[in-house]
Amino acid sequence: MVANEGLHNQPQWSGIDKQFLATPVKSAVDKFQLLPEFLKVRGLVKQHLDSFNYFVRTEIKKIVHANNEIRSSKKDENVYLRYKDVRIGEPSMIIDGVTEKLSPHKCRLSDTTYAAPILVTIEYTTGSGQNTSVQTKKDVVIGRMPIMLRSCCCVLYGKDEEELARLGECPLDPGGYFVIKGTEKVILIQEQLSKNRIIIDADKKGCVQASVTSSTAATKSKTVIKMEKEKIYLYLNQFKSKVPIMVVMKAMGMESDQEVVQMIGRDPRYSALLLPSIEECAKANVYTQHHALEYLEKQVKQLPYAYAPVEKRALSILRDIFIANIPVRQYNFRSKCIYVAVMLRRMMEAILNKDAMDDKDYVGNKRLELSGQLLSLLFEDLFKTMNDEVRKTIDAILSKTSRSSRFDMSQYIVKDSITVGLERTLSTGNWDVKRFRMHRKGMTQVVARLSYIGSLGHMTKISPQFEKSRKVSGPRALQPSQWGMLCPCDTPEGEACGLVKNLALMTHVTTDEEEGPISSLCYSLGVEDLELLSGEELHMPNSFLIILNGLILGKHRKPQHFASAMRKLRRAGKIGEFVSIFVNEKQHCVYIASDGGRVCRPLVIADKGVSRIKEHHMKELKDGVRTFDSFLREGLIEYLDVNEENNALIALYEGEATPETTHIEIEPFTILGVCAGLIPYPHHNQSPRNTYQCAMGKQAMGNIAYNQASRY
């Protein structure tokens, strides 16, 4: 009876879409194919290659351009030598006056260094006194640069399997190492705290301090602002002792205390914390900029070699060394004052609320230093030393009165110092660069060639900044922010446990990008310039500071709007794919980062929980129509670094996505590294078992390469 009634009342069925019921269940797109494609494009040692290529194409030109002139200091002002252009030739060696091309295999067998000449174009004067003439020489060799295998200068670059076989190379060999005197050496990735960023932490006595390690092309310095017994002091190596912070602010032209209080914020708690420092400044009878500079002048360390100071030392220290990453133009210290105010504010927030302290072990506060950066420091030092030697030689020759031959400057370029310096450093692994106060040991290691995976694992190894003997648990702990960036299993047992880490499968380490275009783009997207703002407007509740690589650009009234605009531009390929935009709600800041050494990884973009990658994309990939890069260009995939991951909601699988989800993992197992990725069913193991297997997998003896029979 009831059933019949249901049939009679037909209309209640009409609302159901039968088409919808009949459609097949939508399965998640299988994105696995993206992984081998990523490894094709990026490889496991791509970060080394990228870094070295950047050094060879850009960095070396910058270094030569910055020190491009040698002038005689003594007699003749007109005698000079100028470097015009620099490039790296192809790997070759001069044997008995004949230039012979080198291949990595030849070098391995004949115990030579695989290096290429550094060629410069020079313009110089010949003769001296009245009859000087300017000449130009092309392709003068100033030294030999060891070449990383498979980088853009290497003979193996862009070759296919047949050509590699002809050169005696294995097509599966990843490259990323150097051949020095016949041994394969790899420069380990070095881990460091990031430069040019404000880090708030407590010192041994529990005093809260804000520190910035500044690093610019010209200078490197560390600035620490510390709160001791309620008073705030500045610690800087150039001053004999600690200096009250208010004196420094006055010396930079901010004479009114009210303005400083305004810049830090109107909250009475902040002004109360600042009061003892203001009182101390008044006790010292410092009221104007002139007073403050006189006070600081007494605090300056006197230089050991006595020569009369040209200008007031205190002002030049404040301009060039104190927070060196903030540029000062024509003694306009305004931006530096604002930066100090932001540092003070962050420090006071940490005093009032302990959660605001920075975690030094958080991966977002770390930078990985790659071979390119380390080589550029070394090359800069050697290049400057060579120029100084040339200058000395020329001065010595010009000071002699009787000279028979015509004076030709170009023949005094000593090419051995750079060659020997680079080769010695790479073969011993000790970087002693006194000019940058860098003394590190054991930076290079011989590539482990026990098994193919062993040598791959060796290339992704990250060497720590700490000494291994310190018994600290903090840096050794497994950080949640390591997810997907660093392998959770692959770390040695024993004293280095948790300090030596390895990169995960799909990690990429960024190289530097130009800041100029990004900052001008920010200004056109509505960032208000700092110069135009009063101290009062700095910390308005609804506006966020915009910070690019530690430089404060200005503030924006709609931070979320700004961040989404920047991300859209990145997905459209208008700015570099590795630029990260991170909105920090707690600190009321938007951090934009384009500097090198950040770890990032690719993720699939999801719109309201729906993945942008559809079946037809994957089919095109399998058919070879698409590559990994085309996914990036079309905005289906993007790279996120550790900080920006905090603004995203990432689903492990497509099925788990909710409408709030912003990204979906490509494959969850890519949180593991090279060695751990080989373990079958690692998620069924007790965690230390995976760690043990990572250590043992490197000891297996296997076939290391196709060319192993002819290697030795």
SVG drawing of the C-alpha trace seen along z (x, -y; Angstrom):
<svg xmlns="http://www.w3.org/2000/svg" viewBox="-2 -69 121 74">
<polyline fill="none" stroke="black" stroke-width="0.4" points="0.0,0.0 2.8,-2.4 4.8,-1.4 2.0,-2.2 1.5,-5.5 5.1,-6.3 4.6,-5.5 1.5,-7.7 3.3,-10.7 5.8,-10.9 7.0,-14.5 9.3,-13.7 11.7,-11.8 12.0,-14.5 14.5,-16.5 17.2,-13.8 19.8,-14.1 20.0,-10.5 22.9,-11.6 24.8,-12.5 24.0,-9.1 25.3,-7.2 28.6,-9.0 31.6,-6.9 33.2,-7.7 35.9,-10.3 39.3,-8.8 42.2,-10.9 44.7,-11.8 47.8,-9.7 50.6,-12.2 53.5,-9.8 54.8,-10.5 55.7,-14.0 58.4,-12.6 60.7,-11.1 60.0,-14.2 61.1,-16.5 64.3,-14.4 65.0,-14.7 64.7,-18.5 66.1,-19.1 68.1,-16.0 69.4,-15.2 72.4,-17.4 70.7,-20.3 71.2,-22.6 75.0,-22.2 74.9,-22.8 72.6,-25.8 74.8,-27.4 78.0,-26.8 76.4,-28.1 75.2,-31.2 78.7,-31.8 80.3,-31.3 77.7,-33.4 76.9,-36.2 78.9,-36.2 82.4,-36.1 81.5,-39.0 80.3,-41.0 83.5,-40.3 85.8,-41.3 83.7,-44.4 83.9,-45.6 87.7,-45.4 88.3,-46.2 91.2,-48.7 94.8,-48.5 96.5,-51.9 100.0,-52.6 100.0,-54.4 103.5,-55.8 104.9,-57.6 102.8,-57.6 99.1,-58.2 98.4,-57.6 99.6,-54.0 96.7,-51.7 95.2,-48.3 91.5,-47.8 89.6,-44.5 86.8,-44.8 85.1,-41.4 85.6,-38.0 84.5,-34.6 85.5,-31.0 86.9,-29.1 86.5,-25.5 88.4,-22.9 91.9,-22.6 95.5,-22.3 98.7,-23.5 101.1,-20.6 104.5,-21.6 103.0,-24.7 100.0,-22.9 96.5,-23.5 94.9,-20.1 91.2,-19.8 90.4,-18.0 87.7,-15.5 86.8,-14.4 87.8,-10.9 91.3,-11.9 91.7,-13.8 90.7,-10.9 93.2,-8.6 96.1,-11.0 95.8,-12.6 95.3,-16.1 92.8,-18.8 89.7,-19.3 89.9,-23.0 89.3,-25.7 91.1,-29.0 89.6,-32.2 89.9,-34.7 89.7,-38.4 89.9,-41.3 92.2,-44.0 92.9,-47.6 96.2,-48.9 98.9,-51.5 102.3,-50.8 105.3,-53.0 105.5,-55.6 105.9,-59.3 104.8,-61.4 104.7,-58.7 102.0,-56.3 99.6,-54.6 96.5,-52.6 96.3,-49.0 93.7,-46.2 94.4,-42.5 91.7,-39.9 91.6,-36.5 94.4,-37.0 94.5,-34.0 94.5,-35.1 94.2,-31.6 92.4,-28.3 89.0,-27.5 88.2,-23.9 85.0,-23.0 82.1,-21.1 81.1,-18.1 77.9,-18.7 77.8,-22.4 77.5,-24.9 81.3,-25.1 81.8,-21.3 82.3,-19.3 79.5,-16.9 76.9,-19.7 73.9,-18.9 75.4,-15.8 73.2,-12.7 74.1,-9.1 76.2,-8.3 78.4,-11.4 78.9,-10.7 79.9,-7.1 82.4,-8.5 83.9,-10.7 84.1,-7.7 81.4,-9.0 78.5,-7.2 75.1,-8.7 73.7,-8.0 76.5,-9.8 74.9,-12.9 77.9,-15.3 78.0,-18.0 81.5,-17.3 85.1,-18.4 88.0,-16.3 91.1,-17.7 94.4,-15.9 92.5,-12.9 90.3,-12.5 86.6,-13.3 85.8,-16.0 82.3,-17.2 81.8,-20.5 79.3,-19.6 76.2,-21.8 76.8,-24.0 74.0,-25.0 73.9,-28.5 71.6,-30.9 70.2,-33.3 71.9,-36.6 70.2,-40.1 67.3,-38.8 66.4,-39.9 66.7,-37.0 65.3,-37.4 66.8,-35.0 68.1,-34.9 71.8,-34.8 73.4,-32.6 72.3,-34.9 68.8,-35.0 68.9,-38.5 66.7,-39.0 68.6,-40.2 67.9,-41.1 70.8,-40.3 71.3,-40.8 74.2,-39.3 74.6,-41.7 76.3,-40.6 76.7,-42.9 79.2,-42.9 81.4,-45.4 81.2,-44.4 80.1,-41.7 79.2,-42.6 77.1,-41.4 74.9,-43.9 73.4,-42.9 70.9,-45.0 70.6,-43.6 68.4,-44.4 70.5,-44.3 69.0,-45.3 66.1,-47.0 68.4,-49.2 69.0,-48.6 72.5,-48.5 74.1,-48.1 77.0,-45.7 79.2,-46.2 82.8,-45.1 84.0,-48.5 83.1,-50.0 85.1,-49.4 82.1,-48.6 78.3,-48.5 76.7,-51.7 73.2,-52.9 70.7,-52.5 69.2,-56.0 72.6,-57.6 72.9,-55.7 69.4,-56.9 70.4,-60.5 73.6,-60.1 71.6,-59.0 69.7,-62.3 66.6,-61.2 67.0,-63.7 63.5,-63.8 62.7,-61.0 59.0,-61.3 59.7,-60.3 61.5,-57.1 58.6,-56.2 56.2,-56.8 58.2,-54.6 58.2,-51.7 54.5,-52.0 52.1,-53.9 51.5,-51.0 52.4,-52.2 54.1,-48.9 56.7,-49.6 57.4,-53.2 57.8,-51.9 60.4,-49.4 62.2,-52.2 62.1,-54.7 65.3,-53.5 67.3,-53.8 66.0,-57.4 66.9,-58.3 70.4,-56.9 70.9,-58.9 69.9,-62.1 72.3,-61.2 75.2,-61.1 74.2,-64.6 73.5,-63.6 70.7,-65.6 71.7,-66.4 73.2,-64.6 76.5,-66.5 76.6,-65.4 75.8,-61.8 78.6,-61.6 81.1,-63.0 80.1,-60.4 80.4,-57.6 83.8,-59.0 85.2,-58.2 83.9,-54.6 85.4,-53.8 88.3,-51.3 91.5,-52.9 93.1,-51.2 96.4,-49.5 98.3,-51.2 98.2,-54.9 97.1,-57.2 95.0,-60.3 91.3,-59.6 90.1,-61.3 86.5,-61.8 84.7,-61.3 85.0,-57.5 81.7,-57.2 79.5,-58.4 81.2,-56.3 80.8,-53.2 77.1,-54.0 76.8,-54.4 78.8,-51.5 79.1,-48.8 76.1,-49.1 73.3,-47.0 75.3,-47.1 72.6,-45.7 70.5,-48.9 72.0,-51.3 72.4,-55.0 72.3,-57.6 73.8,-61.1 73.8,-60.6 70.0,-60.1 69.7,-57.6 65.9,-57.5 65.6,-53.9 68.2,-52.7 66.3,-54.4 63.1,-52.7 65.0,-49.3 66.3,-49.8 62.8,-50.7 61.4,-47.5 64.2,-45.6 63.4,-47.2 59.7,-46.5 60.3,-42.9 62.6,-42.6 60.0,-44.1 57.3,-41.9 59.6,-38.9 60.1,-40.3 56.3,-40.7 55.4,-37.5 57.9,-34.7 56.2,-33.1 57.6,-35.8 61.1,-34.5 62.6,-33.0 63.6,-29.4 67.1,-29.1 66.6,-25.5 63.5,-26.3 64.3,-25.4 62.9,-28.7 65.6,-30.6 68.3,-28.5 70.1,-29.0 72.1,-26.3 75.3,-27.5 76.2,-25.8 79.4,-25.4 78.9,-28.5 78.7,-30.8 81.7,-29.2 83.8,-29.4 82.8,-33.0 84.2,-34.0 87.4,-32.1 87.8,-33.6 87.1,-37.1 89.8,-36.8 92.4,-35.3 91.5,-37.9 92.0,-40.8 95.3,-39.3 96.5,-38.9 95.7,-42.5 97.5,-43.7 100.6,-41.7 100.5,-43.2 100.2,-46.7 103.3,-46.0 105.3,-44.7 104.5,-47.7 105.3,-50.2 108.7,-48.5 109.5,-48.7 108.3,-52.3 110.4,-53.4 113.6,-52.3 114.9,-55.2 116.8,-53.5 114.7,-51.1 116.0,-49.8 112.9,-48.1 109.6,-49.7 107.2,-49.3 104.4,-46.8 101.9,-46.3 100.1,-43.2 103.0,-40.9 103.0,-41.3 99.7,-39.5 100.6,-36.5 98.4,-33.7 99.6,-31.0 98.2,-32.4 94.5,-32.0 95.1,-28.5 97.1,-27.2 94.8,-28.8 91.6,-27.2 93.2,-23.8 94.7,-23.7 91.5,-24.7 89.4,-22.2 91.9,-19.3 92.4,-19.9 88.9,-21.2 90.2,-24.0 88.8,-27.4 91.1,-29.9 89.8,-33.3 91.3,-35.8 89.6,-38.7 86.2,-37.4 87.2,-35.8 86.3,-32.4 88.3,-29.4 86.5,-26.2 87.9,-22.7 86.7,-19.6 84.4,-21.4 85.2,-19.0 85.1,-15.2 86.1,-12.5 82.9,-11.2 81.9,-7.9 82.0,-5.5 80.9,-2.3 77.5,-2.1 75.6,-4.3 73.1,-5.3 75.9,-5.9 77.4,-8.6 74.0,-10.2 73.4,-10.3 76.8,-11.9 75.8,-14.8 72.7,-15.6 74.4,-15.6 74.2,-18.8 77.1,-19.6 76.2,-21.4 77.4,-24.7 78.0,-23.3 80.9,-21.3 79.8,-17.7 81.2,-17.5 78.6,-19.9 76.0,-18.0 72.9,-19.9 69.6,-18.3 68.0,-21.4 69.6,-21.2 69.5,-17.4 65.7,-17.1 63.5,-16.3 61.9,-19.6 58.3,-19.6 59.4,-22.2 61.7,-19.6 58.7,-17.9 59.3,-17.4 62.5,-19.5 65.0,-17.3 64.8,-13.5 63.6,-12.5 65.4,-9.1 68.8,-9.7 71.1,-10.9 74.2,-9.1 74.1,-7.4 76.5,-8.5 77.8,-12.0 76.7,-13.6 73.2,-12.3 70.6,-14.9 73.3,-17.4 74.3,-16.0 71.1,-15.9 70.2,-15.0 67.9,-16.7 64.6,-15.1 63.8,-13.8 62.1,-16.8 63.9,-19.6 65.4,-22.4 67.9,-24.9 67.4,-28.4 70.1,-30.7 70.0,-34.5 67.7,-36.5 67.8,-40.2 66.0,-42.3 65.5,-45.5 62.6,-44.3 60.8,-42.8 61.0,-45.9 59.8,-48.2 56.9,-45.7 56.0,-45.9 55.8,-49.7 53.5,-49.6 51.3,-47.1 50.6,-49.8 53.4,-49.6 53.9,-53.0 57.5,-54.1 59.1,-54.3 60.5,-57.8 57.0,-59.2 55.7,-57.8 55.8,-59.3 56.7,-57.2 53.1,-57.2 51.9,-55.5 54.6,-52.7 52.6,-50.3 49.0,-51.1 46.9,-48.0 45.5,-47.5 48.8,-47.9 51.6,-45.4 55.3,-46.1 56.6,-44.7 60.1,-43.2 62.2,-42.1 65.2,-40.0 65.5,-41.8 65.1,-45.2 62.0,-47.1 60.4,-48.4 57.4,-50.1 53.9,-49.2 50.7,-48.0 47.1,-48.5 45.7,-45.2 48.4,-42.6 46.3,-39.6 45.3,-41.3 49.0,-42.2 50.2,-38.7 47.7,-37.1 48.5,-39.5 52.2,-38.7 51.4,-34.9 49.3,-35.3 52.3,-37.1 54.6,-34.3 52.3,-31.6 52.0,-33.5 55.8,-33.5 56.2,-37.2 58.6,-37.0 60.9,-34.1 59.3,-30.8 61.4,-30.6 60.4,-33.9 58.4,-33.3 55.7,-35.5 54.9,-34.9 52.3,-36.8 53.2,-36.8 50.1,-37.7 51.8,-37.8 54.5,-40.2 52.2,-42.2 54.7,-41.7 54.8,-40.3 58.2,-38.7 59.3,-38.4 62.4,-36.4 64.4,-36.0 67.8,-35.2 69.8,-32.1 70.0,-29.0 66.4,-28.6 65.0,-25.1 61.8,-24.8 59.7,-22.0 57.1,-21.8 53.4,-21.3 50.2,-21.0 48.0,-24.1 44.4,-23.4 41.5,-25.8 39.1,-25.4 40.3,-21.9 40.2,-20.9 43.6,-20.0 44.5,-22.0 46.2,-18.9 43.7,-16.9 43.9,-13.6 44.7,-15.1 47.7,-16.9 49.2,-13.7 48.4,-12.0 50.3,-14.7 53.2,-14.2 53.3,-10.4 53.2,-11.1 56.1,-13.4 54.3,-16.5 54.7,-18.2 57.7,-18.6 57.8,-19.5 58.7,-23.1 55.5,-23.5 53.5,-22.5 55.3,-25.4 54.8,-27.9 51.0,-27.2 50.6,-27.6 49.6,-24.0 52.6,-23.5 54.5,-26.0 57.5,-26.0 56.9,-26.8 59.6,-27.4 59.3,-26.6 57.9,-30.0 55.3,-30.1 54.2,-26.6 52.9,-28.2 50.4,-30.2 49.2,-27.1 47.0,-24.2 48.4,-21.1 46.5,-17.8 48.4,-14.6 46.1,-13.1 43.5,-14.6 40.8,-12.6 41.5,-14.3 41.2,-17.8 38.7,-20.2 37.4,-23.5 40.1,-25.3 42.9,-23.3 45.3,-25.4 47.9,-22.8 48.1,-19.0 51.3,-16.9 52.7,-15.5 53.6,-12.2 53.8,-11.9 56.8,-9.6 58.9,-12.4 59.4,-13.5 62.2,-10.8 65.6,-11.3 67.6,-9.2 68.6,-6.4 65.4,-6.2 63.4,-6.2 64.9,-2.7 63.5,-1.0 60.5,1.2 57.4,0.3 59.3,-2.1 56.0,-3.2 55.7,0.3 59.0,0.1 60.0,-1.1 61.5,-4.5 65.2,-3.8 65.3,-0.8 64.9,-3.2 67.8,-5.3 70.0,-2.2 69.1,-1.1 70.1,-4.6 73.5,-4.2 73.9,-0.6 72.6,-1.2 75.6,-3.5 78.0,-0.6 76.6,1.8 79.0,2.5 77.4,2.3 78.0,1.2 78.9,-2.4 78.7,-3.4 78.7,-2.0 82.3,-3.0 83.6,-1.4 85.9,1.0 87.8,-1.9 87.9,-4.2 90.9,-2.9"/>
</svg>
